[in-house]
Amino acid sequence: MSQLYPLKFKTIYKDKIWGGEKIKTVLGKDFAPLPNCGETWEVSGVKGDISVVVEGELAGKALTDLLEEYQGELAGNKVFEKFGTEFPLLIKFIDANDDLSIQVHPNDELGKRRHNSFGKTEMWYVLQADPGATLISGFNQQVDEKLYLEKLNNGKLSDILNKEEVEKGDIFFLPAGRVHTIGKGLLIAEIQQTSDITYRIYDFDRVDDKGQKRELHTEEALAAIDYKVYPEYKSKYPHKTNEAVEAVTCPYFTTNVLEFTDNTNRDYTTLDSFVIHVCVDGAYDLIGNNQKFQVKRGDCILIPNAIKNIQLKTTTGFKVLETFVP
């Protein structure tokens, strides 16, 4: 059995009706021959889109096969006990060249009952924002199902939705049940539960290249929506350099922001989980298990549970989302 090392996977590209060019122009990823790219899936255990290792001795191996072979050494013992060969997180980059549909995702209980799937709690990190770009997260007033349907059916849903102006570095945590959409002009890193279940509420009456409107899931969404209003939708976290800052924590993942101008070490001995680095700025060399990997903006690296100490060496500085299962 080969020794585990930090793993980089082949990017999976998805063209979307709302996709653009920033995956190539900002992140340097070539999505040819697709006409555009709305999403890349960087680490995925979703059936039909399983990530495959791209470098080193394990190149060509699928993530699910590695989980079967290495179990807790890769995933973490408690993570493997709970999820087996189903990898629990999905990491994406999203380029919204147009507004995404207004949508909502089910929680675990509803996802299991309806789709035999996990629910979908997620977070967004804004990598780049065009001037004036906005997103929608939650409601701007107390809503019940009756008011929601009235606004939806009268084409006035936007009246009750919370719209936020956003800029680079903003983080939004979106628990399952929160109505949301990514607005035009945003490039986002997304960390989410492994689920591809989306209930599309409103799609701006768009048609695809065949003149067809995309399917809406009005009825399915009703039981999934959290109708409560919240005082804050944007995650507040201190912007500090040269130390790890916890930005989001929930039962499914914890994400720290590492913004460093100097070399640093990370010690994972107290964690019983894999760790994923999503590089959102700069570049560094990641040294783990006596092997060196170059990491730059747009790269995602999975550090197996068996590797407890890593060095990060940089000449340019870097910013990384460090994510694991708590």
C-alpha positions, 0 to 999 in steps of 0.5 A: 500500500502506497504511503499517503501524501497531500492529494490534489485532484483533477478539476471537474468542469461544469458549464452552466446557463449563468457561467462565465470566463473567470475560472480561466481568467482569474483562477487560470483553469482551462475549461475548454472545450466547454463554452463557459464554466459556471462551476468547478468541483475540486474535491467531490464524492458525488456519485457520477462525479468522483474526484480522481488524484492527479499527482504522485504515486496515487495518480488515477485513483478515485477518492472512493477507492482511496477511502476504501483502502486507507479508511481512517488514515485518509478520512479520520477514524470518526469520519470514516466510521460515520460516512464510510466511503462517502466523502462528506464534503464537496469543494467548488469554485463558482463563477456567476456571470449572471444571477443564479436561480433563487433556491433552497436546499433540504436539511439532512432529515428531508434529504434522507427521506426524499432523496436518500441524500445528505442535506446541504449546508454550505458556506461561500467565500467571495474570491472576487466581486465586480463593483456593485455585485450582490447576493441574496441570503435569507429574508429581510422580514418575518415571513410565513408560508402564506406570505412567501407564496403570495409574493412568489405567485405575484412575481414580487419575491424580491420584496421579502429577500435579504440582498447584500452588497459584497466584496472580496473576503466576505463569508456567508454561512448558509444552513440548509433551509436558507433561501439564497442566490449568488448574484452576477459578477461574483467568483465564489469558493463554496464548501458544502455537505456532499449533496447535489439536491437543489430546489429551484424557486425562481429562475428569472424566466430564463430559457436555455439554448433550446428555448426551454425554461429550467424546472422549478421546484415550488412544492418541494421547496415549501417544506425545506424553507426556513421562514425566520428572519435573522439579524445578520447573514454575513459571517463576522470574523476578524481579519488578521494576518499570520494566525489562524482565524475561525470563520465558520463552524457547524456540525458538518465542517469548520473553516479557518482563514489562514492569511500569512505573509511568512512561513508557518507550520500547522499541527493537526495532532488533535484532529481526527479528520482530513483537512482541505486547503482551498487557496484563495490568494497567493502561493506557497509550498506545502511540505508534508510527509517529506514531499513538497507540493506547490499550491497557488490560488485556485488549488485545493489540497486534501491532507490525509488524517495520517499527516499531522504536521505540515509546513507552509513556505511562501515568498508571496504570502497566501490566503487559505480556507482550511476546512475539516470535519469537527 
